Amino acid sequence: MSETAYIGVGSNLGAPIENCRTAVKLLDAVQGCRVEGRSRFYRTEPVGVERQEWYVNAVVSITTERSPQHLLESLLALEARMGRVRREKWGARVIDLDLLMYGDRVIDQHGLIIPHPRMHERRFVLAPMVDLAPALTHPIYGKSMRDLLGECTGKGQEVIPLGEE
């Protein structure tokens, strides 16, 4: 049985837009996953850190036959394949793939929390989510992505749509 999942994609090292595009292509090639849509790319201010390059962020929607845990494992493997090294929390990265939502499931296990526990506070997640699924309801807060973005003050979270290249 397949499920719709939403994956946050981000990069601020090397060629960020190309890194994000490559990650989307690799994700589409994962067995049991099919990319169904992608938001615009956004240039976004880093959150939680100073003196770091701005990010490029997007969100993709996929249909998947993989369980949430197996999907997360696939995302981590793709990050490693693209050269991501985890040195510090919120550190600069060649690629970041976050499992944001998996259907309407709420999961809180060691190493896996769905929906992503901070997505409702992050403009760099909500703006691209609104591109893809503005009426999608957050399964904990019961609000649409559009409403959550409207409520997210986002101080220090500038989000600028990029023209497609």
Secondary structure, DSSP 8 states (H G I E B T S, - for coil): --EEEEEEEEE-SSSHHHHHHHHHHHHHTSTTEEEEEE---EEE--SS-SS---EEEEEEEEEE-S-HHHHHHHHHHHHHHTT----STT---S-EEEEEEETT--EEETTEEES-TTGGG-HHHHHHHHHH-TT-B-TTT--BHHHHHHH---TT--EEE----
